[in-house]
Every structure is written in structure tokens, then in C-alpha cells.
Amino acid sequence: MATSWTLGCDAADPHRLAAFWALALGYVDEPGYDEPDGASIIDPEGEGPAIGFLRVPEPKSAKNRMHIDIRVAGEPPWEMAEREQLIRAKVAMLTAAGAAAEREESYGEHLGHVVMRDPEGNEFCVA
């Protein structure tokens, strides 16, 4: 049996960052968690880990050592043209929500993933 766990994240504005990641991942606010200096989101299906965001005074200062990969195309095998459309649609949605696209990485002639930054500059990928 796997151990239950929560991903903990530092944030300048925990509620804004929680709202962004809830949109990105299809999560919802954790019921009963109402803190001015913290926010928590959960998978409504109960399968993914909770993600907590706590206010910290210092800004982000270096590259993430861990990051989230959003896998919009699911598991392989993939139809590569359809996969690219799914990636580009998610990138557009997240950009409109405050993220920034950094660069695209390819797998041969096909789009592999897009490196992005969330509204507080944390790196993540859409694949």
C-alpha cells in the first residue's frame, strides 16, 4: 500500500497560486481548509495527492529541483498530431491564466513538451 502524501509549496500569494494549480490540474479547494496564509487543493476523484500552498516572505531564488509535469495526452501510445494539439490547447489555457511559456522541446520531429512558469515563476512542463 502506498503512503498518503501532500505536495507542499511555498508561495507569495498562496490563494492565487492554489487557484492557478486547481485550474491547471482539475483540482478543487480542500473543504474545511480556510487559512489566510495558506491554501490547499485536492483531486475531486481522490486519486492524486493534495497540494498545499503556504505564504513565505522570501521570493523564489533558483531553479526548481522538482517540478510538475502535466500530461494532457495520457499514456502512450500516442497519435502525435492529436497529442500536439492537446499540449498547445493546455499551454494556451494556462497562459491565459497567468503562466508563461518558456520553450518547446521536441522528440525528433514531434513536439515533446513545453516548459512553462506558473504565476510565481515555478517551472513546470506540459506534455
BELMOHU-V754874 format. One record per pair of residues at least 6 apart in sequence whose C-alpha atoms are under 6 Angstrom apart, sorted by the first residue. I is the first residue (numbers start at 1). GAP is how many residues later the second one is. Records with the same first field share a line. If there is no record, write none. Layout:
BEGIN
I = GAP / GAP
END
This chain:
BEGIN
6 = 43 / 44 / 45
7 = 44
8 = 43 / 44
9 = 43 / 44
10 = 43 / 44 / 46
11 = 43 / 44 / 45
12 = 43 / 44
14 = 24 / 25 / 39 / 40 / 41
15 = 24
22 = 6
27 = 15 / 16
28 = 13 / 14
29 = 12
30 = 10 / 11 / 12
37 = 17 / 18
38 = 15 / 16
39 = 13 / 14
40 = 11 / 12
41 = 9 / 10
42 = 8
67 = 57
68 = 56
69 = 55 / 56 / 57
70 = 56
71 = 56
73 = 10
98 = 21
99 = 18 / 19 / 20
100 = 16 / 17
101 = 15
102 = 13 / 14
103 = 11 / 12
104 = 9 / 10
105 = 7 / 8
106 = 6
113 = 13 / 14
114 = 11 / 12
115 = 9 / 10
116 = 7 / 8 / 9
117 = 6
END
